[in-house]
């Protein structure tokens, strides 16, 4: 077996503190934004994960100077960028590995008036179109073309010009790309139907500290007055809300007493109320989230007594990245819930592994699954399985930690893409998990 496998012996009660890593989805935006200035940008609390490492390698390929102070703190200086790197095989190889590379387009187009990108990779969770990104950048006065043979997008401009943009979907990365480009465009850009996730708010606040003029941060209407130049800054990444939600689910499934430290609770939106709907007790102590050991948890119903439905939606709705976790946690609850994954059509296909483990789940279609909770009367059983994407991988890991017997999870580089040293951190609170 390779090092791409976890062996998990389930059934252990866990106890202790977990510190969430820096937010992956914020980190990818923030790292791309360093290309907007020739001044030093210091970023702290970066998660030490594969996706971040791959994006930093891309920046180094462009000639960005990278100083590493700790495993999670870096300074970037993009004062001598080599755009010829676009044409190299190395650029194409690294850019295809990670979907976050798409957000380099806005920064490079704003500062250098051109950007190329091969079709990015990432999770296999259904179609994730890039039209929203390109349509917005075209409206800012750039030309767009696609080379079918090379699978590469090309954008160039004689100079970006501010305009009114109505986003055709609430895309976080699409909004980030357009915001970064608009900060250096001539004149005023208005973006309506913009994403307003905390991560995007963090990006906008960082850009303002760099000298950008952005109004409406936190709303779906952003107004940006372009400036000629941006300067350096320091920025600290928020704790990862997806990891916080994952740890809440882990505590509930394994009947464990876990405290999640320094969570920036006001930034968590509806995550905690949604987990409480599954009957999970969650206490907020200062800025920590404490999940006490619970033998059982019962899914609530709607006020009229009908079966609960939980669905994902753009912020401030419930994040799609935690739907897989919710589904797994519901398998051991008392009661039933309909999980409706609206935003991605392939995210629920991992439930066949849960059914093999003994869960009672009816997959209605690619978007909906009806979960009939086992109320912990019949624990899941360990099996061999493979991680299809980051979030499903951690969901299966949580299932394995709660199951009777031994599970092996292969393809765990998918988990490593989004979770830093997850095996060592869980071992520290009593989990029996070994990287083979």
C-alpha positions as CSV (number, residue, x, y, z in Angstrom):
1,X,0.0,0.0,0.0
2,X,1.2,3.6,-0.7
3,X,1.1,6.5,1.6
4,X,-2.2,7.5,0.0
5,X,-4.2,5.3,2.5
6,X,-5.6,5.8,6.0
7,X,-6.3,2.8,8.2
8,X,-8.9,3.7,10.7
9,X,-10.1,1.6,13.7
10,X,-13.4,3.0,14.7
11,X,-15.3,3.1,18.0
12,X,-12.9,5.2,20.1
13,X,-14.4,7.9,22.3
14,X,-12.3,11.1,21.6
15,X,-11.6,13.9,24.1
16,X,-9.7,17.1,23.9
17,X,-9.1,20.4,22.1
18,X,-8.8,20.9,18.3
19,X,-7.5,24.1,16.8
20,X,-9.0,24.8,13.3
21,X,-6.5,25.5,10.5
22,X,-6.7,28.7,8.5
23,X,-9.5,28.8,5.9
24,X,-8.6,27.0,2.7
25,X,-11.1,28.9,0.5
26,X,-9.9,32.3,1.9
27,X,-6.3,31.4,1.5
28,X,-6.5,30.7,-2.2
29,X,-8.0,34.1,-2.9
30,X,-5.6,36.0,-0.7
31,X,-2.5,34.3,-2.2
32,X,-3.7,35.3,-5.7
33,X,-4.1,38.9,-4.6
34,X,-0.4,39.3,-3.8
35,X,0.1,39.6,-7.6
36,X,-1.7,43.0,-7.5
37,X,1.3,44.8,-6.0
38,X,5.1,45.0,-6.1
39,X,5.2,45.6,-2.3
40,X,5.6,42.9,0.4
41,X,2.4,41.1,1.5
42,X,2.6,39.1,4.7
43,X,0.0,36.4,5.2
44,X,-0.4,34.6,8.5
45,X,-2.4,31.5,9.5
46,X,-2.2,29.9,6.0
47,X,-3.2,26.3,6.1
48,X,-0.3,23.9,5.3
49,X,-2.2,21.9,2.7
50,X,-1.6,20.6,-0.8
51,X,-3.8,23.2,-2.6
52,X,-2.0,26.1,-0.8
53,X,1.4,24.5,-1.5
54,X,0.6,24.1,-5.2
55,X,-0.6,27.7,-5.5
56,X,2.6,29.0,-3.9
57,X,4.6,26.9,-6.3
58,X,2.8,28.6,-9.2
59,X,3.7,32.0,-7.8
60,X,7.3,31.0,-7.4
61,X,7.3,29.9,-11.1
62,X,6.3,33.5,-12.0
63,X,9.3,34.7,-10.0
64,X,7.4,35.9,-6.9
65,X,9.8,35.9,-3.9
66,X,8.4,33.8,-1.1
67,X,9.8,34.0,2.4
68,X,8.5,31.3,4.8
69,X,8.6,32.4,8.5
70,X,6.7,29.4,10.0
71,X,4.8,26.5,8.4
72,X,1.8,28.9,8.3
73,X,3.2,32.4,7.9
74,X,4.7,33.7,4.6
75,X,5.7,37.0,3.0
76,X,5.3,37.4,-0.8
77,X,6.9,40.0,-3.0
78,X,5.8,40.1,-6.6
79,X,8.2,42.8,-7.8
80,X,9.7,41.0,-10.7
81,X,7.1,38.8,-12.3
82,X,8.1,36.7,-15.3
83,X,5.0,36.5,-17.6
84,X,6.9,34.1,-20.0
85,X,6.1,31.4,-17.3
86,X,2.6,31.4,-18.8
87,X,4.0,29.5,-21.8
88,X,5.9,26.8,-19.9
89,X,4.8,23.2,-19.4
90,X,5.5,23.7,-15.7
91,X,2.8,26.4,-15.5
92,X,0.3,24.2,-17.3
93,X,1.1,21.2,-15.1
94,X,0.7,23.1,-11.8
95,X,-2.2,25.3,-12.8
96,X,-4.3,22.2,-13.8
97,X,-3.8,20.7,-10.4
98,X,-5.7,23.3,-8.5
99,X,-9.0,25.1,-9.1
100,X,-7.8,28.1,-7.1
101,X,-5.4,29.0,-9.9
102,X,-8.4,30.5,-11.7
103,X,-8.2,33.6,-9.4
104,X,-4.8,34.6,-10.8
105,X,-6.6,35.8,-13.9
106,X,-8.2,38.9,-12.3
107,X,-5.0,40.0,-10.5
108,X,-2.7,39.5,-13.6
109,X,-5.2,41.1,-16.0
110,X,-5.5,44.1,-13.7
111,X,-1.8,44.6,-13.2
112,X,-0.2,43.2,-16.5
113,X,-3.2,43.5,-18.9
114,X,-3.0,39.8,-19.9
115,X,-3.6,36.4,-18.4
116,X,-3.6,32.8,-19.7
117,X,-5.0,29.8,-17.8
118,X,-5.3,26.1,-18.7
119,X,-8.6,24.5,-17.6
120,X,-8.1,24.1,-13.8
121,X,-8.5,20.9,-11.8
122,X,-9.8,20.4,-8.3
123,X,-12.7,18.3,-7.0
124,X,-14.9,16.1,-9.2
125,X,-18.1,17.3,-7.8
126,X,-20.0,18.2,-11.0
127,X,-19.7,21.0,-13.5
128,X,-18.2,24.2,-12.2
129,X,-18.4,26.6,-15.1
130,X,-16.2,29.6,-15.5
131,X,-18.5,31.7,-17.6
132,X,-19.2,34.1,-14.7
133,X,-15.5,34.9,-14.3
134,X,-14.9,35.5,-18.0
135,X,-18.2,37.4,-18.7
136,X,-17.3,39.8,-15.9
137,X,-13.8,40.3,-17.1
138,X,-14.9,40.9,-20.7
139,X,-17.3,43.6,-19.4
140,X,-14.3,45.3,-17.8
141,X,-12.9,45.7,-21.4
142,X,-10.8,42.6,-21.9
143,X,-10.9,40.2,-24.9
144,X,-11.4,36.5,-24.4
145,X,-10.4,33.4,-26.5
146,X,-10.1,29.7,-25.9
147,X,-7.6,27.3,-27.5
148,X,-9.4,24.0,-27.8
149,X,-6.3,22.0,-28.7
150,X,-4.3,23.3,-25.7
151,X,-7.3,23.6,-23.4
152,X,-6.2,27.1,-22.5
153,X,-8.1,30.4,-21.8
154,X,-6.6,33.7,-23.0
155,X,-7.6,37.2,-21.7
156,X,-6.0,40.5,-22.8
157,X,-6.8,44.1,-22.4
158,X,-5.6,47.5,-23.6
159,X,-6.7,48.8,-20.2
160,X,-9.5,47.7,-17.9
161,X,-12.5,50.1,-17.6
162,X,-15.0,50.2,-14.8
163,X,-18.6,49.3,-15.6
164,X,-21.9,47.8,-14.2
165,X,-21.8,44.1,-13.8
166,X,-24.8,42.0,-12.9
167,X,-23.4,38.5,-12.0
168,X,-25.4,35.7,-13.6
169,X,-24.7,33.5,-10.5
170,X,-23.4,34.1,-7.0
171,X,-19.9,32.8,-7.6
172,X,-17.4,33.3,-4.8
173,X,-14.3,32.8,-6.9
174,X,-16.0,34.7,-9.8
175,X,-16.6,37.7,-7.6
176,X,-13.1,37.5,-6.2
177,X,-11.6,37.6,-9.7
178,X,-13.7,40.5,-10.9
179,X,-13.1,42.5,-7.6
180,X,-9.3,42.0,-8.0
181,X,-9.3,43.2,-11.6
182,X,-11.7,46.1,-10.9
183,X,-9.4,47.5,-8.1
184,X,-6.9,48.5,-10.9
185,X,-9.5,49.4,-13.6
186,X,-10.1,52.9,-14.7
187,X,-13.2,54.4,-13.2
188,X,-16.1,52.9,-11.2
189,X,-17.2,49.3,-11.2
190,X,-20.5,48.2,-9.7
191,X,-21.0,44.5,-9.1
192,X,-24.5,43.4,-8.3
193,X,-25.4,39.9,-7.1
194,X,-21.9,39.6,-5.7
195,X,-21.0,36.8,-3.4
196,X,-20.6,38.0,0.2
197,X,-19.0,35.1,2.1
198,X,-16.7,36.0,5.0
199,X,-13.8,34.9,2.8
200,X,-14.7,37.4,0.2
201,X,-15.2,40.1,2.8
202,X,-11.7,39.3,4.1
203,X,-10.3,39.7,0.5
204,X,-12.0,43.1,0.2
205,X,-10.8,44.3,3.6
206,X,-7.2,43.3,2.6
207,X,-7.5,45.1,-0.7
208,X,-8.7,48.2,1.1
209,X,-5.7,48.1,3.4
210,X,-3.6,47.9,0.2
211,X,-5.2,51.1,-1.1
212,X,-8.3,49.9,-3.0
213,X,-11.5,51.8,-2.8
214,X,-14.3,49.3,-2.2
215,X,-17.8,50.1,-0.8
216,X,-20.5,47.7,0.3
217,X,-18.3,45.0,1.8
218,X,-20.5,42.2,3.2
219,X,-23.4,43.0,0.9
220,X,-24.3,41.7,-2.6
221,X,-23.7,45.2,-4.1
222,X,-20.0,46.2,-4.3
223,X,-18.8,49.5,-5.7
224,X,-15.2,49.8,-6.6
225,X,-13.4,53.0,-7.7
226,X,-10.2,51.9,-9.5
227,X,-6.8,53.2,-8.3
228,X,-3.5,53.3,-10.2
229,X,-1.5,51.2,-7.8
230,X,-1.8,49.0,-4.7
231,X,0.7,48.7,-1.8
232,X,1.7,46.0,0.6
233,X,-0.1,44.9,3.8
234,X,-0.4,42.2,6.4
235,X,-3.3,39.8,6.6
236,X,-4.4,37.0,8.9
237,X,-6.6,34.2,7.5
238,X,-9.8,33.3,9.4
239,X,-10.2,29.9,11.0
240,X,-11.7,27.4,8.5
241,X,-15.5,27.2,9.0
242,X,-15.6,23.9,7.1
243,X,-13.1,22.3,9.5
244,X,-15.1,23.7,12.5
245,X,-18.3,22.1,11.1
246,X,-16.4,18.8,10.4
247,X,-15.2,18.7,14.0
248,X,-18.7,19.3,15.3
249,X,-19.9,16.4,13.2
250,X,-17.0,14.2,14.4
251,X,-17.9,14.9,18.1
252,X,-21.5,14.0,17.5
253,X,-20.9,10.8,15.5
254,X,-18.3,9.4,18.0
255,X,-20.1,10.5,21.2
256,X,-17.0,12.6,22.1
257,X,-16.3,15.7,24.2
258,X,-14.5,18.0,21.9
259,X,-13.7,21.7,22.3
260,X,-12.8,23.6,19.0
261,X,-10.6,26.6,19.9
262,X,-10.6,30.2,18.6
263,X,-13.4,29.8,16.0
264,X,-14.3,33.5,15.3
265,X,-17.9,32.4,16.1
266,X,-19.5,35.6,14.6
267,X,-18.2,34.6,11.2
268,X,-19.8,31.1,11.2
269,X,-23.3,32.3,10.0
270,X,-25.9,29.5,10.2
271,X,-23.5,26.6,10.7
272,X,-24.1,26.1,14.4
273,X,-27.9,26.5,14.2
274,X,-28.0,24.0,11.4
275,X,-26.1,21.4,13.3
276,X,-28.4,22.1,16.3
277,X,-31.3,21.1,14.1
278,X,-29.9,17.6,14.1
279,X,-30.1,17.6,17.9
280,X,-26.5,18.2,18.6
281,X,-25.7,20.1,21.7
282,X,-23.3,22.9,21.1
283,X,-22.1,25.4,23.7
284,X,-20.3,28.6,22.9
285,X,-17.7,29.5,25.5
286,X,-16.0,32.8,24.6
287,X,-14.7,32.2,21.1
288,X,-14.6,28.4,21.5
289,X,-17.2,25.9,20.3
290,X,-17.7,23.0,22.8
291,X,-19.6,19.8,21.8
292,X,-20.2,17.7,25.0
293,X,-20.4,13.9,24.7
294,X,-24.0,12.9,23.8
295,X,-25.3,9.3,23.7
296,X,-28.0,10.3,21.2
297,X,-29.2,13.2,19.2
298,X,-32.6,13.7,17.6
299,X,-33.4,15.5,14.3
300,X,-36.0,18.3,14.8
301,X,-38.9,18.7,12.5
302,X,-40.5,21.8,11.0
303,X,-43.0,23.6,13.2
304,X,-45.9,21.8,11.4
305,X,-44.3,18.4,12.2
306,X,-43.2,17.7,8.6
307,X,-39.7,16.1,7.9
308,X,-36.8,18.5,8.1
309,X,-35.1,19.5,4.8
310,X,-31.6,21.0,4.9
311,X,-30.3,22.6,1.7
312,X,-27.2,24.6,0.7
313,X,-27.3,28.2,-0.6
314,X,-25.0,31.0,-1.2
315,X,-23.9,33.0,1.9
316,X,-25.6,33.7,4.3
317,X,-27.2,30.4,3.5
318,X,-25.7,27.0,4.6
319,X,-22.4,26.3,2.9
320,X,-22.4,23.4,0.3
321,X,-19.0,22.3,1.6
322,X,-20.7,21.0,4.8
323,X,-23.6,19.1,3.2
324,X,-21.6,15.8,3.1
325,X,-20.7,16.2,6.8
326,X,-24.4,16.8,7.7
327,X,-25.5,13.8,5.8
328,X,-23.0,11.5,7.5
329,X,-23.9,12.8,11.0
330,X,-27.6,12.3,10.2
331,X,-27.1,8.6,9.6
332,X,-26.7,8.1,13.4
333,X,-29.3,10.5,14.6
334,X,-32.8,9.7,15.7
335,X,-35.3,10.7,13.0
336,X,-35.2,11.5,9.3
337,X,-34.0,14.4,7.2
338,X,-33.9,15.2,3.5
339,X,-30.5,16.5,2.4
340,X,-30.8,18.7,-0.7
341,X,-27.5,19.5,-2.3
342,X,-28.6,22.2,-4.8
343,X,-25.3,23.7,-6.0
344,X,-23.3,20.6,-7.2
345,X,-24.7,17.6,-8.8
346,X,-22.1,15.0,-8.0
347,X,-21.4,15.6,-4.3
348,X,-23.8,13.0,-3.0
349,X,-22.4,10.0,-5.0
350,X,-20.3,9.0,-2.0
351,X,-23.4,7.8,-0.1
352,X,-23.0,4.3,-1.7
353,X,-20.0,3.8,0.6
354,X,-22.2,4.8,3.6
355,X,-24.9,2.3,2.5
356,X,-22.2,-0.4,2.4
357,X,-21.3,0.6,6.0
358,X,-24.9,0.0,7.0
359,X,-26.4,3.5,6.8
360,X,-30.0,3.9,5.7
361,X,-29.9,6.4,2.9
362,X,-32.1,6.7,-0.1
363,X,-30.4,8.6,-3.0
364,X,-33.4,10.2,-4.7
365,X,-31.4,11.8,-7.5
366,X,-28.0,13.5,-7.9
367,X,-29.1,16.3,-5.7
368,X,-31.2,14.8,-2.9
369,X,-30.8,12.1,-0.3
370,X,-33.3,10.9,2.3
371,X,-31.4,9.9,5.5
372,X,-33.2,7.6,8.0
373,X,-31.2,7.9,11.3
374,X,-30.1,4.7,13.1
375,X,-30.2,6.4,16.5
376,X,-26.8,4.7,17.2
377,X,-28.6,1.4,17.8
378,X,-26.8,-0.1,14.8
379,X,-23.2,1.3,14.4
380,X,-21.8,1.6,11.0
381,X,-19.2,-1.1,10.1
382,X,-15.7,-0.6,8.7
383,X,-15.1,-1.2,5.0
384,X,-12.6,-0.4,2.3
385,X,-13.4,2.9,0.4
386,X,-11.9,5.7,-1.6
387,X,-12.1,9.4,-1.1
388,X,-13.7,11.1,-4.2
389,X,-13.2,14.7,-3.1
390,X,-12.1,16.7,-0.1
391,X,-15.4,17.0,1.7
392,X,-16.7,13.5,1.0
393,X,-13.3,12.2,2.0
394,X,-13.5,13.8,5.5
395,X,-17.2,12.7,5.8
396,X,-16.1,9.1,5.1
397,X,-13.2,9.5,7.7
398,X,-15.8,10.6,10.3
399,X,-18.0,7.7,9.4
400,X,-15.0,5.3,9.8
401,X,-14.0,6.8,13.2
402,X,-17.6,6.1,14.5
403,X,-17.8,2.6,12.9
404,X,-17.2,-0.8,14.4
405,X,-14.1,-2.5,13.0
406,X,-11.4,-1.3,10.7
407,X,-11.8,0.8,7.6
408,X,-9.2,1.7,4.9
409,X,-9.6,5.0,3.0
410,X,-7.6,5.3,-0.2
411,X,-7.0,8.4,-2.4
412,X,-6.4,10.4,0.8
413,X,-4.4,13.1,-1.1
414,X,-7.9,14.5,-1.7
415,X,-8.3,14.9,2.0
416,X,-4.7,16.4,2.3
417,X,-5.7,19.0,-0.3
418,X,-8.0,20.6,2.3
419,X,-7.1,19.4,5.8
420,X,-3.7,20.0,7.4
421,X,-2.1,16.9,9.2
422,X,-5.6,15.6,9.9
423,X,-4.4,12.2,11.1
424,X,-1.9,13.6,13.6
425,X,-4.4,16.1,15.0
426,X,-7.0,13.4,15.5
427,X,-4.5,11.0,17.0
428,X,-3.8,13.6,19.6
429,X,-7.4,13.4,20.9
430,X,-7.6,9.6,20.8
431,X,-8.4,8.6,17.3
432,X,-6.9,5.3,16.0
433,X,-5.9,6.5,12.5
434,X,-2.6,5.5,10.7
435,X,-1.3,6.7,7.4
436,X,0.0,3.6,5.6
